[in-house]
Amino acid sequence: MTRSSRSSARSLALALAGGAAGALLGYGVARWAAQHGTLRPLLDALGPADLLALPLIYLLVIAVHELGHLAGGISRGMRFLILIVGPFRLTRTVEGLRFDWFWNAGTLGGLAAALPDPAHPAEPQLRRLILGGPLASLLLAALGVAVTLAFEGRIGAYGTLVAAFSSLIFLLTATPFRAGGFLSDGMQYLEMLRGGESVRVRVLLTGLIGQSMGGTRPGELDAGALQQALDSPDREPLRRLSTALLAYLHAWDRGDIATAGQHLDEVEAGIDQYPDGFRQSLAIELSLFAALERGHGAGATTWLARAKGGVVDAARRSLAEGAVHWLQGDSASASAKVRQGLSQLPRSSDPGLAAMTRVQLQRLQSRIESTAPVTSRSPTASIMPAGNGP
């Protein structure tokens, strides 16, 4: 079994474990209700058809939790970035908000992200963002209990189910742990309370990401802040790999191919520690660099295959696909992917990275039209010349 298939299997196992936990909780509630007259009439009101409502209740509970995160962050001035609830995704893009369908086992539990307001301290904003989710779940559980007490029949039974599911989500997210590359809300909040390097690096990273979301190209990001993050002794995998990824993009956009390759080697070494659903974006960069700077067709193709699905910028995926076609000598398909990538740029959620991608797409098209594919690693073969002008 490959590392990729093992990671997918772990993600699926986590999803199944979560479903099994919910089923066990429901079974336990039913058994308890069967022995207690107060709840038995409520659950007796449910029939087989009500099983169809369980996925909707699950989506409701997850949506409230993730919206709680966003409400907490936005109340402190943070800016919405992404919301994933089951198969639904809402993303802020260059063109505005974009809704689409999204499926990945690693994000079945939902996901929300927002960026701090750089004009104010980041720590209070991050604390409110983290706390918002568990607090929203706790409030929804309390509301479910109130509905159970206030109504009889089906409505009361639904209140019981909402209370049970939301209580489970509260307990799971408030408990400090790490799983699948993610840190639970409880673990994140403990880190914020402890302070130190973990919080300092997180603040540095969110600041750098905020610069990119504001339209700053990777090569123009604050080099001092990036170096501080690189020099930090904090070795938590998600932060360490995110820092290496930013450093790679920064160096590549500036034409420093050797340094970019060194940072990308660190990304490659730890890619399986990155959360599923997001490690695909790392695989895209590995495919791109293998094709455009190292001329490794087999490596570019392998990493492109590992990048299927996940939260990946569509234009960069098209760029990687075009580069692979170019290495394979299929100029027509490569040019088609370049045109597709250029058309996808307005839907990018990262304007700074989109600016770099536009230049790379245009230069790939120039190479398609005028040169043969790269066949060996060479500074003169770079798709990103020294400097990062338009």
N, C-alpha and C positions, 0 to 999 in steps of 0.2 A: 504494500500500500504506500502511495506517495505521501509526502508531507501535506500536499494540498488536500488529498482525499481524507487523510487523518484529521485535518483541521475541520473539514466539512462535516465529518462524522461526529466530531466533538460538539460542533454547533448544533447539529440535529439532535444529538443526545441531550444537550442542555434544554432544547426546545421541548423534547418529549418528556424530560424530567419535570419541566414546569407544568406541562399539561397533566402529567400523572399526579403531581402535587395538588393541582386544582381538583382533579377527579376524586382523589382521596379525601380532600377537604369536603367536597360535596357529599361524598358517601358518609363521612363521619357526621356531618350535619343532619343528613337524612336519618341515620341510625339514632342519633340523639333525639331528634324530633319525634321519632316513632315511640320513644319512651317518655316523652313529655307532652302532655296535652296542650300546652300553650302554642306550640309551633306545628303540631301534627295537622290541624285543620288547614293551615296555610299551605303546607306541602301537598296535602291531599287534593288541593285545588288545581294542582298542575297535572297535565296530561302528557302523553308522548309527544304531541305537537309542540309543547313548550320547550323541548330540547333544541328546537331551531332557534330559540331566543338566546341560548347560552353563548354562541359566538358574538352576538350583538352586545350582550352584557359584558363580555370580555373586552370588546373594543371600546365600550363606554368607559369601563374602569381604567383601561390603559390611556385613553384620550384625556380623561380628567387628570390622571397623574402627570402626563407630559405637559398638558396645558398649565398645570400648577407650577411646574418648573419655569415655563415661559412667563407666566403672570408674576412670579417672584422676581425674575430677572428684569422684566420690563418695568416693574414698579420701581426699580432702582436705576432706570435709564438705559438698560441694555437694549440691543437691537436684535430683532428676530433673525434667525439664520435658517433653521430647518426643523421640521416636525415630521416624524414618522410614527404612524399608528397602524399596526397590522400591514395591510397591502396598500395603504394610502401614504403619499408623501407630499408635503408642501414645502417649497424651497424659495428663498429669496434669490433672484437672479438679476442680471444687468437690466433686463426688460421689466422687472417687477416680480410679483409672486407667481409661482408656477406650480400647478397641481399635476401629479401623475401617479400611475400605479407603480408600486415597488414591492419586490418580494426578495427577502433574504432571511435565512434562518437565524442569523446573528442579531437581527434587529426586531425579532418577533415581539420582544418585550417592550417595544416602543423606544423612541429617542427624540430628544429635543435639544437644540443648541441656540445660544444667543451670544452676541459679542458685547463686551463691556464698553461703556462710554469712556473714551480716553481722557476726557476732561475731569474725571473724578476717580478716586481710588478704586482699584479693581476688587480688592478683597471683600468689601461689603456687598458689592454686586454679585460676586460669585457665591458668597454664603447664602444670599437670598434666592439665587437661582437653584442652588442645591436643595435648600430646605423646602422650596415651593412644592415639589413633587410629593414627598411623603406627607406633608401637611394636607395637601389636596385629597390624597387617598384617605387620610384619617377623617376628614370632614365628610367625604362621600360615604364612608362606612357608617358614620353617625347618622347621616341622612337616611341611609338604608334602614337602620334600626328604627328611626322615627316613622318611616313609611310602614314598616312591619307592625308597629304598635298602633298606628292610626287606621290601618285598612285591613279588611278581611279578604279572603279569597285570593284570586290570582295576583292582584296588585300587591297585597301584603307579602305573598310568596316571592314575588320579584324583588321586593325590598330586602327580604332575607338573603336572596342570592347576591344582590349588589353589595350588601354589607359583608357577606362572607368573602367574596372575591376581592373587594377593596381592602379588607383587613389583611388578607394574604399578601397583596401587593405592598401594603404599608410595611408589614413585617419583613418581607424579602428585601425591600429597598433600604429600609432603615438599619438593617443588620450590616455591620462592617465586613466586607469580604471582597475578593477579586475572582472574576470568572470570565473566561473567554476574552481576556485582554481588557475588559472593562473593570472599573472600580465602582462598587455600589455607592448609592447616595450616602449611606452611613460612613463608608470608608473615606469618601471625599470630604465629608464634613469634619471627620476626625482630623484629617490632614490640615484642613483650614484652621481648626482650633489649635493644633500643635505649632503651626507656622513653620519657620525654617526654610530649608532649601526647596522642599516640595512646593510650597506656596510661592516662593520667589520665582522658581522656574515656570510654574503655571502662569503667573502674572506676565512674565517675559514673553511666553509663547502666545498668550491671548493678545498681548499688545502687538506682536509681529503679525499675527493673523489679521488683527484689526486693520493694520496698515495695508495689507494686501487686499482686504475687502473694501478698503477705501480707494483702491486703484493704483497703489504703489507696486511697481514691478518687482519680482523677486530680487533682482540684482541691486535694487535701490532700497531694500529694507535696511533698518537700523543695524549696521554691522556691529556696533558696540553691544547692543542688546543680544544679538545673535551669538556673539562670542561669549558673553556671560553665561548664556544657556548651555553652550558647548562645554565651557570650563567647569560647570557645576558638577559636584560629586553625586548629585541625585541620579540614581540609575533605574528609576521606575520605568518599565519598558515602554509604556504609551508615550510618556513625555520624552524619553531618550530618543525614540525612533522619530517622533514628530519633529524634534530638534534637528536630527540628522537629515530629515527630508527637507526642511526649510534651508539648511546649510547647503545641501546639494543643489537645490533650485537657485539659491543665491549665487553660488559659484558658477553654475552652468550659464546663467543669464549674463554673467560678467565675462564669459569666455574662458574661465579658469577650469579647463577640462579635467586636469589631473586632480585638483581638489574636489571637484564635483564627483569624480569617480570614487575617491576615497570615502566620502560621506555616503554615497550610494552603496558601497560595499558593506557599510555598517547596517544600512537599511535591509539589504539582502540577508545578512546574517541573522537578523532578528524578526524577519517579516512574519513568521508564524506566531510571534507573541503579540502581534497587533490584532485588534478586534476584527472578526470576520464581518464582512459588509463594508469595511474600510481598508483592509489590506489589499483589496483589488486595486485601489488607487496607487499603492506602492508598486504593485506588479506592473501597472501601466508604465510607470517611470523606468522600471528595470527593463522593460521591453523597448521603450523609446531610446534609452541610452545605449543599449546593446546594438540597436539598429543604426542610430545616427552617429554615434561616436566610436563604437568598437567594431562595427561591421560584423557582428556575430549573428548571422541569420537564424541559426538554430536556437540560440538563446533568446533572441527577440520573439520568435514564434512560440517558444515554450512559455515565456512570461506573459505573452498576450493571451494564451489559452487560460492561464491562471487568473487572468483579470476579468473573466466573465462575471457579469452581475455586479452587485455592490454599488456603493456610492462613488461613482467615477465621473469626472467631468467629461461630457460627451465629446467636446472638441478635442480633448487630449486623447481620448480613445480613438477617434478618427485619425488623428495625427499618427498614432502608433500603428494603426492598421495600414495607413498609407505608406509608412516607412517600411513595413514588412513587405508589402506588395512591391515597393521599389527595389528592395534587396533581391526579391525573387524575379526581377526583370519584367514585371507586369506594370508598365508605365500607365496604361489606360486606367487600370483599377486604382493605382496610386493617385493619379490626378483626380479621379472621382472622389476619393476619400479626402483629399485636400479641399475640394469644393464643399463637400459635406461638412468638414470641420469649420470652415469659414462661416458657413450658414448657421452653425450651432453656437458660435461665440456669444451672440446676444443672450443666450439662455444660461450662460455660465454664472455660477454663484460667487465666483472669485474674480473680480475685474482685474486685479493685478496679475494673476496667473494668466488670465485671458489675453492680456496685452503681450505677454511672452509667447503664448501659444500662437497668436496671430503671426508674429514674426517668424516663428519656426515653420508654420504652415506655408508661408510665402516663400521662404528659403528652400523648403523641401520641393515646392513646385519648380523653383528655378533649377534645382539640381536634376529634377526629373526631365526637364526640357533640355538641359545642356551638358550633363555629365553622366558617367556610369556610376553605379552604386559603390559605396565605400566597401572595401574588402579587407581592410586592416586598420588597426588603431593608429591614428596619426593626427597630430594637431591640425594639419592642413585640411583634414577631412571634416572638421567640425562644422555642424550646422549653425553653431552660435559663435561668431567671431568675437575677438576681444572687444570689450565694451558692450553696452546694451542699448545702443541708440535705436530709434524707430526703424 
